[in-house]
Amino acid sequence: MEKQVVLGEELGPLSDNERLKRESNFLRGTITNDLKNEITGGFDADNFQLIRFHGMYQQDDRDIRNERAKQKLEPLHNVMLRARMPGGVITPKQWLAIDKFATESSLYGSIRLTTRQTFQFHGVLKPNIKLMHQTLNSIGIDSIATAGDVNRNVLCSSNPVESELHQQAYEWATKISEHLLPKTRAYAEIWLDGEKLETTDEEPILGSNYLPRKFKTTVVVPPDNDVDLHANDLNFVAVAKDGKLVGFNVLVGGGLAMTHGDNSTYPRKADEFGYISLENTLDIAAAVVTTQRDWGNRSNRKNAKTKYTLDRVGIDVFKQEVEKRSGVSFEPIKPYQLTNRGDKFGWLEGIDGKHHLTLFIENGRLLDYPGKPLKTGVAEIAKIHTGDLRMTANQNLIVAGVPLKDKQKIEKIAFEHGLLDPTTSKQRQDSMACVAYPTCPLAMAEAERFLPQFVTDVEGILKKHSISDDESIILRVTGCPNGCGRAMLAEIGLVGKAPDRYNLYLGGNKAGTRVPKLYKENISSAQILQDIDSLVERWAAERLADEAFGDFVIRDGIVKEVIVSKRDFHA
């Protein structure tokens, strides 16, 4: 059995995923054959994993799984697709097309805005999968490399005010995304009926076996940390001069996923590598990716992410290798500060005189609810909007570039469809959850469906202890420890273990630069609310002036601060 050796260290036999990728013929596998198989609604064997490289996950409705089993039926297999939208920018024309597909060709009819700053279709049955990809292709969108062991959708700060700087940052997010994409023609051949050529595929950056594990990249415009850079493998923090982008501070090695009961896994902040000028951006991006490609753990997937590679080989060794491969030497980090990461709701005026309306979308789920036809409302805005729409990494939507003459019309539509609600609390705006049940196969506990009432309960606790309406606690819930809801950068983070059982973490901060620590393990939501009640009571009584909840629980010794994750997180 082939074993992996890195820098003289034997890591062990290669995982089966390495065989799968090696034998996939550059991500083709036998997906085309599976599409023709009408006996099952799902994908078989290796193809179940391979479709992820094409932006899809096979799922089923877990709410009806047992009932279907009683009827001797297989689970209601369908796919979730995550689109590739660097920086989250989408045109009104594109939006109307995805709205039409979700309405007519998916089981749930919804569009979901995700923490990866893009949209997802849920509940697409096998007969509609090719139509889905071809619909997206017709409007200039694809789902290449939004899942699997590749660089995923590149995030970019949604700051609509500093218009010129944001535009430059967005353009670099797009360039980085294109540069790091798989070069295989498998996507076009399978989904777009592209011509099958006899030439050999080449993957100069990703390699024939692609990356050891998923890889995430951001472009950040300080002081906003709305993309939660410390959740990502590679981060380019914008450095501006006179309002124009001149270079990036580079941070490497963030990531939030872990495994219950495995202390070799942990969430980790990214490390500062240094400053680079703009012309070196793509070379540095490729060098970081190829170093992780060659040095990442291909034996144990639980330890395969970049954060573990840095801790295994050493930050300085990794950094020197990046400099060697890129031919670029990092300069000292330029001063920058991250002060907040929430979206700025309501109207804002940009320096270009255009207006931008940020809409709060709870859990990112756009659907027509009784009395709140949110999905129809966005479509109605898209019909008259002349700017663009921007999905945020906090699951919200910005109607960007609105001329003054259109403000009143768009605001009226938003109010009429429940997209603008002045009664929404800051606490609700600063709370977030992953999808979890009923569609995510990894979910151990509820998250999206659980969050709204839980936030209502927390709002009641804050009011009980006279916490001001303009204050909040960064609150996040994930149905499993894989990190999609970014609970491991929250002041209060709930991580699912079983139905209505969560691990409770405390001690993140407002800026998103500190990992929280386990406070209590495997407790019910009722117990969690009791704990939050007593903790908020202490916070209200003992806090320093303007002290945030996450800072208070660290200062007061309720939990210890996580400074170095490998050392402190499980200690």
C-alpha positions as CSV (number, residue, x, y, z in Angstrom):
1,M,0.0,0.0,0.0
2,E,1.4,3.4,-1.0
3,K,2.4,5.6,1.9
4,Q,2.9,9.4,2.0
5,V,6.2,10.9,3.0
6,V,6.6,14.7,3.6
7,L,9.9,16.2,4.5
8,G,11.2,12.8,5.6
9,E,8.2,12.1,7.8
10,E,6.0,9.1,7.0
11,L,2.3,10.1,7.4
12,G,0.8,6.7,6.6
13,P,-1.1,4.9,3.8
14,L,-3.0,7.1,1.4
15,S,-6.7,7.5,2.2
16,D,-9.2,6.0,-0.2
17,N,-10.2,9.5,-1.4
18,E,-6.7,9.6,-3.0
19,R,-7.5,6.5,-5.0
20,L,-10.9,7.9,-6.0
21,K,-9.3,11.1,-7.4
22,R,-6.5,9.3,-9.1
23,E,-8.9,6.9,-10.9
24,S,-11.5,9.6,-11.7
25,N,-10.0,10.6,-15.1
26,F,-9.7,14.2,-14.0
27,L,-13.1,14.2,-12.2
28,R,-15.1,12.4,-14.9
29,G,-15.6,9.1,-13.2
30,T,-18.7,7.3,-14.5
31,I,-21.0,10.2,-13.7
32,T,-22.5,10.2,-17.2
33,N,-23.5,6.6,-16.8
34,D,-25.1,7.3,-13.5
35,L,-27.2,10.1,-15.1
36,K,-28.7,7.5,-17.4
37,N,-29.6,5.1,-14.6
38,E,-33.3,5.5,-13.9
39,I,-33.4,2.8,-11.3
40,T,-32.1,5.0,-8.6
41,G,-32.3,8.8,-8.0
42,G,-28.8,8.9,-6.6
43,F,-25.2,8.5,-7.6
44,D,-23.3,5.4,-6.9
45,A,-19.9,4.5,-5.4
46,D,-17.2,7.0,-6.3
47,N,-19.5,9.3,-8.2
48,F,-21.3,10.2,-4.9
49,Q,-18.0,12.0,-4.0
50,L,-17.0,13.1,-7.5
51,I,-20.1,15.2,-8.1
52,R,-18.8,17.5,-5.2
53,F,-16.0,18.7,-7.4
54,H,-18.8,19.8,-9.8
55,G,-20.4,21.8,-7.0
56,M,-23.0,19.4,-5.8
57,Y,-23.8,17.2,-2.8
58,Q,-26.2,14.3,-2.9
59,Q,-28.8,14.7,-0.1
60,D,-32.2,13.4,0.8
61,D,-35.1,14.6,2.9
62,R,-34.3,13.2,6.3
63,D,-37.8,14.1,7.6
64,I,-39.4,11.4,5.4
65,R,-36.5,8.9,5.2
66,N,-38.0,6.5,7.7
67,E,-41.5,6.7,6.1
68,R,-40.0,5.9,2.7
69,A,-38.1,3.0,4.2
70,K,-41.3,1.5,5.5
71,Q,-42.7,1.8,2.0
72,K,-39.7,-0.1,0.7
73,L,-38.6,3.1,-1.2
74,E,-35.0,4.4,-1.3
75,P,-34.4,7.8,0.3
76,L,-35.7,10.7,-1.8
77,H,-32.3,11.4,-3.4
78,N,-31.6,14.9,-4.8
79,V,-28.7,17.2,-5.1
80,M,-27.8,20.6,-3.5
81,L,-25.8,22.8,-5.9
82,R,-23.6,25.7,-4.7
83,A,-22.8,28.2,-7.4
84,R,-19.4,29.8,-8.0
85,M,-19.8,33.5,-7.5
86,P,-16.5,35.2,-6.5
87,G,-17.3,38.1,-4.2
88,G,-21.0,37.3,-4.3
89,V,-21.9,39.7,-7.1
90,I,-24.8,38.7,-9.3
91,T,-26.8,40.7,-11.9
92,P,-30.6,41.2,-11.8
93,K,-30.9,39.2,-15.0
94,Q,-29.0,36.3,-13.5
95,W,-31.1,36.5,-10.4
96,L,-34.4,36.3,-12.3
97,A,-33.1,33.2,-14.1
98,I,-32.1,31.4,-10.9
99,D,-35.4,32.4,-9.3
100,K,-37.2,30.8,-12.2
101,F,-35.3,27.6,-12.0
102,A,-35.7,27.3,-8.2
103,T,-39.5,27.8,-8.6
104,E,-40.0,25.4,-11.4
105,S,-37.4,22.7,-11.0
106,S,-36.5,22.2,-7.4
107,L,-38.4,20.3,-4.6
108,Y,-38.4,23.2,-2.1
109,G,-38.6,26.2,-4.4
110,S,-36.2,28.2,-2.4
111,I,-32.9,30.0,-3.0
112,R,-30.5,29.9,-0.1
113,L,-27.8,32.5,0.5
114,T,-24.8,30.8,2.1
115,T,-21.9,31.7,4.4
116,R,-19.7,31.1,1.3
117,Q,-21.2,34.3,-0.2
118,T,-23.1,32.5,-3.0
119,F,-26.5,30.8,-3.5
120,Q,-27.5,27.2,-3.3
121,F,-30.3,25.3,-5.0
122,H,-31.8,22.5,-2.8
123,G,-33.8,19.6,-3.8
124,V,-32.9,19.1,-7.5
125,L,-33.9,15.7,-8.8
126,K,-31.6,13.7,-11.2
127,P,-33.7,14.5,-14.3
128,N,-33.2,18.2,-13.7
129,I,-29.5,18.3,-12.9
130,K,-28.3,18.8,-16.5
131,L,-31.0,21.5,-17.0
132,M,-29.7,23.2,-13.9
133,H,-26.1,23.4,-15.1
134,Q,-27.2,24.4,-18.6
135,T,-29.5,27.1,-17.2
136,L,-26.6,28.5,-15.1
137,N,-24.2,28.3,-18.1
138,S,-26.6,30.3,-20.3
139,I,-26.4,33.2,-17.8
140,G,-22.6,33.0,-17.2
141,I,-22.6,31.1,-13.9
142,D,-21.1,27.7,-13.1
143,S,-20.6,25.6,-10.0
144,I,-17.0,24.4,-10.8
145,A,-15.0,23.7,-7.6
146,T,-17.5,25.0,-5.1
147,A,-17.0,21.7,-3.2
148,G,-14.5,18.9,-3.1
149,D,-10.7,19.0,-2.6
150,V,-10.1,22.3,-4.5
151,N,-10.1,26.0,-3.9
152,R,-13.7,26.9,-3.3
153,N,-15.7,30.1,-3.9
154,V,-13.5,33.1,-3.2
155,L,-15.1,35.5,-0.7
156,C,-14.7,39.3,-0.8
157,S,-15.8,42.0,1.7
158,S,-19.1,43.4,0.7
159,N,-18.3,47.0,1.6
160,P,-20.4,49.0,-0.8
161,V,-19.4,52.4,0.5
162,E,-15.8,52.6,-0.6
163,S,-16.9,51.8,-4.1
164,E,-13.6,52.0,-6.0
165,L,-11.6,50.0,-3.4
166,H,-14.4,47.4,-3.3
167,Q,-14.5,47.1,-7.0
168,Q,-10.7,46.5,-7.1
169,A,-10.9,43.9,-4.3
170,Y,-13.7,42.2,-6.1
171,E,-11.8,42.1,-9.4
172,W,-8.9,40.4,-7.5
173,A,-11.3,37.9,-5.9
174,T,-12.4,37.0,-9.4
175,K,-8.8,36.7,-10.8
176,I,-7.8,34.5,-7.9
177,S,-10.8,32.3,-8.4
178,E,-10.1,31.8,-12.1
179,H,-6.4,31.2,-11.5
180,L,-7.0,28.4,-9.0
181,L,-9.8,26.7,-10.9
182,P,-9.4,23.1,-12.0
183,K,-8.4,23.0,-15.7
184,T,-10.1,19.7,-16.5
185,R,-12.8,19.8,-19.2
186,A,-14.9,17.3,-17.2
187,Y,-17.5,19.9,-16.2
188,A,-18.2,21.0,-19.7
189,E,-18.2,17.5,-21.1
190,I,-20.7,16.1,-18.6
191,W,-23.1,18.9,-17.9
192,L,-22.9,21.1,-21.0
193,D,-22.4,18.3,-23.6
194,G,-19.0,19.7,-24.4
195,E,-16.9,17.9,-27.0
196,K,-14.8,15.1,-25.7
197,L,-11.2,15.6,-26.7
198,E,-8.5,12.9,-26.8
199,T,-5.8,15.2,-25.3
200,T,-4.6,14.7,-21.8
201,D,-5.8,17.0,-19.0
202,E,-3.2,18.9,-17.0
203,E,-3.6,20.5,-13.6
204,P,-0.5,22.6,-13.1
205,I,-1.6,24.1,-9.8
206,L,-4.0,21.5,-8.3
207,G,-2.2,18.4,-9.5
208,S,-3.7,15.2,-10.9
209,N,-4.9,14.2,-7.4
210,Y,-6.1,17.7,-6.6
211,L,-5.7,19.0,-3.0
212,P,-5.6,16.9,0.2
213,R,-8.7,18.6,1.4
214,K,-11.0,21.6,0.8
215,F,-9.3,25.0,0.5
216,K,-10.9,28.4,1.1
217,T,-9.7,31.9,0.1
218,T,-10.8,35.4,0.9
219,V,-10.1,39.0,-0.1
220,V,-10.7,41.3,2.9
221,V,-11.2,45.1,3.0
222,P,-10.5,46.3,6.5
223,P,-11.8,47.3,9.0
224,D,-14.7,45.0,8.0
225,N,-14.2,41.3,8.6
226,D,-17.6,40.3,7.2
227,V,-16.0,37.3,5.5
228,D,-14.6,35.9,8.8
229,L,-11.0,35.6,7.4
230,H,-9.9,33.3,10.2
231,A,-12.2,30.6,8.9
232,N,-10.1,30.4,5.7
233,D,-6.9,28.8,4.4
234,L,-5.7,31.8,2.5
235,N,-6.6,35.5,3.0
236,F,-5.6,38.6,1.1
237,V,-6.2,41.7,3.4
238,A,-6.4,44.8,1.2
239,V,-3.9,47.6,1.8
240,A,-5.0,50.9,0.3
241,K,-3.3,54.2,-0.4
242,D,-5.4,57.3,-1.2
243,G,-8.5,55.0,-1.6
244,K,-6.8,52.7,-4.1
245,L,-5.6,49.1,-3.7
246,V,-1.8,48.9,-3.6
247,G,-1.2,45.4,-2.1
248,F,-2.2,42.7,0.3
249,N,-1.3,41.4,3.7
250,V,-1.3,37.6,3.4
251,L,-2.7,35.4,6.2
252,V,-2.6,31.6,5.9
253,G,-3.9,28.6,7.9
254,G,-7.4,29.5,9.3
255,G,-10.1,26.9,9.5
256,L,-13.0,25.9,11.8
257,A,-13.9,22.3,11.2
258,M,-13.1,19.7,13.9
259,T,-14.3,16.2,14.9
260,H,-16.1,15.4,18.1
261,G,-13.9,13.4,20.4
262,D,-10.8,13.8,18.3
263,N,-8.4,16.1,20.1
264,S,-6.0,16.1,17.1
265,T,-8.6,18.4,15.4
266,Y,-9.4,22.0,16.3
267,P,-10.4,25.3,14.9
268,R,-7.5,27.7,14.2
269,K,-6.8,31.3,13.3
270,A,-4.8,32.2,10.3
271,D,-1.2,33.3,10.7
272,E,0.3,36.5,9.2
273,F,2.9,35.7,6.5
274,G,3.6,39.3,5.3
275,Y,2.8,42.0,2.8
276,I,3.0,41.7,-1.0
277,S,2.4,44.1,-3.9
278,L,-0.5,43.5,-6.2
279,E,1.5,42.1,-9.1
280,N,2.6,39.2,-6.9
281,T,-0.9,38.2,-5.8
282,L,-1.5,35.2,-8.2
283,D,2.0,33.9,-7.8
284,I,1.6,33.8,-4.0
285,A,-1.8,32.3,-4.3
286,A,-0.5,29.5,-6.5
287,A,2.6,29.0,-4.2
288,V,0.4,28.6,-1.1
289,V,-1.9,26.2,-2.8
290,T,0.9,24.0,-4.3
291,T,2.7,23.9,-1.0
292,Q,-0.4,22.6,0.7
293,R,-1.0,20.3,-2.3
294,D,2.4,18.7,-1.8
295,W,2.7,18.8,2.0
296,G,-0.9,18.4,3.2
297,N,-1.8,15.1,4.9
298,R,-3.3,12.7,2.3
299,S,-3.3,9.8,4.8
300,N,-5.7,11.2,7.5
301,R,-8.4,13.5,6.0
302,K,-9.3,14.8,9.5
303,N,-5.8,16.4,9.6
304,A,-5.5,17.3,6.0
305,K,-6.4,21.0,6.0
306,T,-3.7,23.8,5.7
307,K,-4.0,24.6,9.4
308,Y,-2.7,21.2,10.3
309,T,0.1,21.3,7.7
310,L,1.3,24.6,9.3
311,D,1.3,23.1,12.8
312,R,3.0,19.9,11.6
313,V,5.9,21.4,9.4
314,G,6.2,24.8,11.2
315,I,4.9,28.2,10.1
316,D,8.4,29.5,9.1
317,V,9.2,26.4,7.0
318,F,5.9,26.7,5.1
319,K,6.3,30.4,4.6
320,Q,9.9,29.9,3.2
321,E,8.6,27.3,0.8
322,V,6.0,29.7,-0.4
323,E,8.6,32.3,-1.0
324,K,10.8,29.8,-2.8
325,R,8.0,28.6,-5.1
326,S,6.7,32.1,-5.9
327,G,10.1,33.9,-6.1
328,V,8.5,36.6,-3.9
329,S,9.8,37.6,-0.5
330,F,7.2,38.8,2.0
331,E,7.6,42.2,3.4
332,P,6.6,43.1,7.0
333,I,2.8,43.2,7.6
334,K,1.3,46.6,6.9
335,P,-0.8,48.0,9.8
336,Y,-4.4,47.1,9.6
337,Q,-7.3,46.7,12.0
338,L,-10.4,44.6,12.0
339,T,-13.2,46.1,14.1
340,N,-16.4,44.4,13.1
341,R,-17.9,41.8,10.8
342,G,-21.7,42.4,10.7
343,D,-23.4,43.7,7.7
344,K,-24.6,47.3,7.7
345,F,-28.4,47.2,7.3
346,G,-30.6,49.7,5.6
347,W,-29.5,52.4,3.1
348,L,-25.9,53.5,2.7
349,E,-24.5,56.0,0.3
350,G,-21.2,55.2,-1.5
351,I,-18.5,57.6,-2.4
352,D,-19.7,57.4,-6.0
353,G,-23.1,58.8,-5.0
354,K,-24.9,55.5,-5.6
355,H,-27.1,54.0,-2.8
356,H,-27.0,50.5,-1.4
357,L,-29.7,48.7,0.5
358,T,-28.7,45.8,2.7
359,L,-31.6,43.4,3.5
360,F,-31.5,41.0,6.4
361,I,-32.4,37.5,5.3
362,E,-32.8,35.2,8.3
363,N,-30.7,32.1,7.7
364,G,-30.3,33.2,4.1
365,R,-33.5,31.3,3.2
366,L,-35.4,33.1,0.4
367,L,-38.9,31.6,0.1
368,D,-42.4,32.9,0.1
369,Y,-43.7,32.6,3.6
370,P,-47.3,33.5,4.7
371,G,-47.4,37.3,5.0
372,K,-43.7,37.5,4.0
373,P,-43.2,36.7,0.3
374,L,-39.4,37.2,0.5
375,K,-38.4,35.4,-2.7
376,T,-41.0,37.2,-4.8
377,G,-39.9,40.5,-3.3
378,V,-36.3,40.0,-4.4
379,A,-37.5,39.0,-7.9
380,E,-39.6,42.2,-8.1
381,I,-36.7,44.3,-7.1
382,A,-34.5,42.5,-9.7
383,K,-37.1,43.4,-12.4
384,I,-36.5,47.1,-12.0
385,H,-33.0,47.3,-10.5
386,T,-30.2,48.7,-12.8
387,G,-27.3,48.0,-10.5
388,D,-26.2,44.6,-9.1
389,L,-27.0,42.4,-6.2
390,R,-24.4,41.3,-3.7
391,M,-24.7,38.2,-1.5
392,T,-22.8,38.6,1.8
393,A,-20.9,36.0,3.7
394,N,-23.4,36.6,6.5
395,Q,-26.3,35.2,4.4
396,N,-27.8,38.7,3.6
397,L,-28.4,40.5,0.3
398,I,-27.3,44.0,-0.8
399,V,-29.2,45.8,-3.5
400,A,-26.2,47.8,-4.7
401,G,-25.7,50.7,-7.0
402,V,-29.2,52.2,-6.8
403,P,-29.7,55.7,-8.4
404,L,-31.4,58.2,-6.2
405,K,-34.4,58.2,-8.4
406,D,-35.0,54.5,-7.8
407,K,-34.6,54.4,-4.0
408,Q,-38.2,55.0,-3.1
409,K,-39.5,52.3,-5.5
410,I,-37.1,49.6,-4.3
411,E,-37.7,50.5,-0.6
412,K,-41.5,50.2,-1.2
413,I,-41.1,46.7,-2.7
414,A,-38.8,45.6,0.1
415,F,-41.3,46.8,2.8
416,E,-44.3,45.2,1.0
417,H,-42.6,41.8,0.8
418,G,-41.2,41.7,4.3
419,L,-37.6,42.2,3.2
420,L,-37.4,45.4,5.4
421,D,-38.6,45.0,8.9
422,P,-37.8,47.8,11.4
423,T,-38.6,45.5,14.3
424,T,-35.8,43.1,13.6
425,S,-33.4,43.2,16.5
426,K,-29.6,43.6,16.3
427,Q,-29.4,40.3,18.1
428,R,-31.2,38.6,15.3
429,Q,-29.1,40.3,12.7
430,D,-25.9,39.0,14.5
431,S,-27.1,35.4,14.7
432,M,-26.5,32.7,12.1
433,A,-26.9,29.0,11.4
434,C,-26.0,26.4,8.9
435,V,-28.7,24.4,7.0
436,A,-28.6,21.2,9.0
437,Y,-31.9,19.2,9.0
438,P,-33.7,18.1,6.9
439,T,-31.3,18.1,4.0
440,C,-27.7,18.0,5.2
441,P,-26.6,14.4,5.6
442,L,-23.9,15.4,8.2
443,A,-26.3,17.1,10.6
444,M,-26.5,15.8,14.1
445,A,-28.8,18.4,15.5
446,E,-31.1,21.2,14.2
447,A,-29.6,24.6,13.3
448,E,-31.5,26.6,10.6
449,R,-35.0,25.6,11.8
450,F,-33.9,25.9,15.5
451,L,-32.4,29.4,15.3
452,P,-35.4,31.7,15.0
453,Q,-37.1,30.7,18.2
454,F,-33.8,30.4,20.0
455,V,-32.9,34.0,19.1
456,T,-36.3,35.1,20.4
457,D,-35.5,33.4,23.7
458,V,-32.1,35.1,23.8
459,E,-33.7,38.5,23.0
460,G,-35.9,37.9,26.0
461,I,-32.9,37.2,28.2
462,L,-31.1,40.4,27.0
463,K,-34.2,42.5,27.7
464,K,-34.7,40.9,31.1
465,H,-31.2,42.0,32.1
466,S,-31.6,45.5,30.6
467,I,-29.1,45.1,27.8
468,S,-29.5,47.9,25.3
469,D,-31.3,47.3,22.0
470,D,-28.2,48.5,20.2
471,E,-26.1,45.7,21.7
472,S,-25.9,42.0,20.8
473,I,-23.9,38.8,21.2
474,I,-22.4,37.2,18.1
475,L,-24.5,33.9,18.2
476,R,-24.0,31.0,15.8
477,V,-25.4,27.5,15.6
478,T,-24.1,24.5,13.6
479,G,-25.7,21.1,13.3
480,C,-22.3,19.3,13.3
481,P,-18.7,20.2,13.9
482,N,-17.8,20.9,10.3
483,G,-17.9,24.6,10.7
484,C,-20.4,25.8,8.0
485,G,-22.1,28.2,10.4
486,R,-18.8,29.5,11.7
487,A,-19.8,28.9,15.4
488,M,-16.1,28.6,16.2
489,L,-15.7,32.4,15.8
490,A,-18.8,33.3,17.8
491,E,-19.1,34.8,21.3
492,I,-21.7,32.1,21.9
493,G,-21.4,29.0,19.6
494,L,-23.6,25.9,19.6
495,V,-22.2,22.8,17.9
496,G,-24.7,19.9,17.4
497,K,-24.0,16.5,18.9
498,A,-27.5,14.8,18.7
499,P,-31.1,15.9,18.5
500,D,-31.4,18.8,20.9
501,R,-27.9,18.3,22.3
502,Y,-25.2,20.8,21.7
503,N,-21.7,21.6,22.9
504,L,-21.7,25.2,24.1
505,Y,-18.6,27.4,23.4
506,L,-17.9,30.8,24.7
507,G,-15.4,33.6,24.3
508,G,-15.1,34.7,20.6
509,N,-14.9,38.4,20.0
510,K,-16.7,41.0,17.9
511,A,-13.9,41.3,15.4
512,G,-13.8,37.6,14.7
513,T,-10.1,37.3,15.7
514,R,-10.5,34.8,18.6
515,V,-11.6,31.2,18.8
516,P,-14.1,30.4,21.6
517,K,-13.6,27.6,24.1
518,L,-15.8,24.7,25.3
519,Y,-17.9,25.7,28.3
520,K,-20.3,22.8,28.6
521,E,-20.6,19.6,26.6
522,N,-23.7,17.7,25.2
523,I,-26.4,19.8,26.9
524,S,-30.0,20.5,25.8
525,S,-31.2,23.8,24.4
526,A,-33.2,24.4,27.6
527,Q,-30.0,24.1,29.7
528,I,-28.2,26.3,27.3
529,L,-30.8,29.1,27.7
530,Q,-30.5,28.7,31.5
531,D,-26.7,29.1,31.2
532,I,-27.0,32.1,28.9
533,D,-29.5,33.7,31.3
534,S,-27.1,33.4,34.3
535,L,-24.1,34.5,32.2
536,V,-25.9,37.5,30.8
537,E,-26.9,38.5,34.3
538,R,-23.3,38.4,35.4
539,W,-22.2,40.3,32.3
540,A,-24.8,43.0,32.9
541,A,-23.8,43.4,36.6
542,E,-20.0,43.1,36.3
543,R,-18.9,44.3,32.9
544,L,-16.5,47.1,32.2
545,A,-17.7,50.1,30.2
546,D,-18.7,48.9,26.7
547,E,-17.3,45.4,27.4
548,A,-18.6,42.9,24.9
549,F,-19.9,39.5,26.1
550,G,-17.1,37.5,24.6
551,D,-14.5,39.7,26.2
552,F,-16.3,39.6,29.6
553,V,-16.3,35.8,29.8
554,I,-12.6,35.7,29.2
555,R,-11.7,38.5,31.6
556,D,-14.0,37.0,34.3
557,G,-12.4,33.6,34.0
558,I,-15.6,31.8,32.9
559,V,-13.5,30.3,30.1
560,K,-9.8,30.5,29.3
561,E,-8.7,32.4,26.2
562,V,-7.6,30.3,23.2
563,I,-4.4,31.9,22.0
564,V,-2.7,28.9,20.3
565,S,-5.4,26.5,19.2
566,K,-3.2,23.3,19.2
567,R,-2.2,24.0,22.8
568,D,-5.2,25.7,24.3
569,F,-8.4,24.6,22.6
570,H,-8.7,21.2,24.3
571,A,-6.7,22.1,27.4
